[in-house]
Amino acid sequence: MNWKLILQLSMFGLAMAIATISWIPSSIEPLFWAIIFLFCAYLIAKKCQGKYFLYGFLVSIVNMVWMILVHIIFYNNYIANHPDLLQFNGRMVSKNNPVVLMLITGLIWGILSGLVLGLFAFFENKILNYKVKE
């Protein structure tokens, strides 16, 4: 496993975590993620020698670690700019502990986005048919 590549690609997750605190609204966040996923899938397909799905999955898991940590650390700023999450939180079981809800939803989104990025990377390699030189 090329952990250096995984950590480098996860810097997009750190950048998004910071940017979503107050600059990127929830309504257009998926567009940014789509662009990031396509770019990461391209780089994984180009630079890895196999296990494309696993690389994509792991990049997304590390991305979500960044997202969860940053959003918890800057919780007050994040919630101030995402009031829709307070409404969602009010309907959930853990309404008295929003950090728990952020952890749970972050892990779920991390797994789901990992499946998506993993598939993107796998199919990107199949489409482009890259052969990595050793």
C-alpha atoms as one frame of an Amber mdcrd trajectory, in Angstrom:
protein
   0.000   0.000   0.000   1.186   3.440  -0.874   0.221   5.263   2.332   2.000
   8.401   1.165  -0.389   8.642  -1.798  -3.401   7.944   0.423  -2.389  10.703
   2.840  -1.603  13.121   0.011  -4.990  12.543  -1.617  -6.710  12.870   1.754
  -5.469  16.460   1.937  -8.448  17.251  -0.308 -10.599  16.009   2.564  -8.782
  18.264   4.999  -9.203  21.226   2.652 -12.915  20.454   2.277 -13.287  20.069
   6.038 -11.869  23.552   6.548 -13.753  25.055   3.603 -17.116  23.652   4.694
 -16.886  25.281   8.103 -17.929  28.630   6.683 -17.228  28.989   2.951 -18.893
  26.087   1.139 -22.609  25.627   1.829 -24.157  22.166   2.075 -26.102  22.766
  -1.124 -23.002  22.776  -3.366 -20.689  20.577  -1.303 -21.512  17.443  -3.372
 -20.270  19.198  -6.527 -16.878  19.796  -4.916 -16.734  16.187  -3.721 -17.559
  14.901  -7.216 -14.673  16.870  -8.698 -12.321  15.685  -5.946 -13.401  12.064
  -6.400 -12.864  12.159 -10.156  -9.398  13.666  -9.721  -8.444  11.206  -6.965
  -9.725   8.272  -9.009  -7.611   9.431 -11.940  -4.473   9.649  -9.781  -5.136
   6.294  -8.109  -5.644   4.636 -11.490  -2.502   6.246 -12.841  -0.139   5.738
  -9.890  -1.213   2.452  -8.278  -0.387  -1.068  -9.385  -3.607  -2.670  -8.251
  -6.101  -2.604  -5.394  -7.723   0.478  -6.947 -10.953  -0.008  -5.050  -9.110
  -0.372  -1.734  -7.075   2.785  -2.388 -10.221   4.775  -3.138 -11.964   3.381
  -0.094  -9.052   4.220   2.211  -8.701   7.749   0.837 -12.370   8.374   1.644
 -12.039   6.933   5.125  -9.100   9.249   5.864 -11.079  12.134   4.311 -13.897
  11.496   6.741 -11.487  11.389   9.675 -10.381  14.893   8.677 -13.990  16.016
   8.243 -15.121  14.665  11.605 -12.135  16.089  13.502 -12.332  19.549  11.961
 -16.110  19.791  12.303 -15.965  18.727  15.933 -13.092  21.108  16.750 -14.883
  24.006  15.040 -18.375  22.815  15.946 -19.807  26.219  16.874 -18.613  27.860
  13.647 -19.733  24.882  11.574 -23.245  24.790  13.045 -23.580  28.568  12.765
 -23.115  28.212   9.005 -25.155  25.005   8.661 -28.398  25.599  10.620 -30.091
  22.804   8.661 -27.966  20.339  10.616 -29.423  21.610  13.873 -32.913  20.777
  12.596 -31.717  17.322  11.534 -30.011  16.887  14.891 -33.234  17.782  16.702
 -34.963  14.778  15.131 -32.227  12.297  15.961 -31.792  10.131  19.026 -28.553
  11.846  20.041 -30.019  15.352  20.037 -28.478  15.998  23.449 -25.010  15.126
  22.155 -24.454  16.497  18.628 -20.836  15.315  18.571 -22.018  11.707  18.759
 -24.312  12.363  15.811 -21.409  13.884  13.863 -19.318  10.798  14.578 -22.047
   8.395  13.517 -23.058  10.253  10.361 -19.409  10.927   9.523 -18.590   7.224
   9.696 -21.609   6.330   7.579 -20.719   8.965   4.961 -17.094   7.845   5.085
 -18.055   4.274   4.255 -20.538   5.283   1.544 -18.151   7.751  -0.066 -15.403
   5.133   0.212 -17.525   2.754  -1.823 -18.113   5.464  -4.428 -14.469   6.551
  -4.689 -13.348   2.929  -4.702 -15.631   2.199  -7.648 -14.542   5.398  -9.417
 -10.886   4.385  -9.066 -11.561   0.811 -10.194 -13.502   1.873 -13.279 -11.112
   4.713 -14.056  -8.329   2.165 -14.327 -10.470  -0.081 -16.529 -11.442   2.807
 -18.813  -7.961   4.294 -19.138  -6.178   0.931 -18.911  -3.110   2.374 -17.207
  -0.026   0.236 -16.838   2.138   1.469 -13.983   5.840   1.075 -14.638   7.863
  -0.403 -11.827
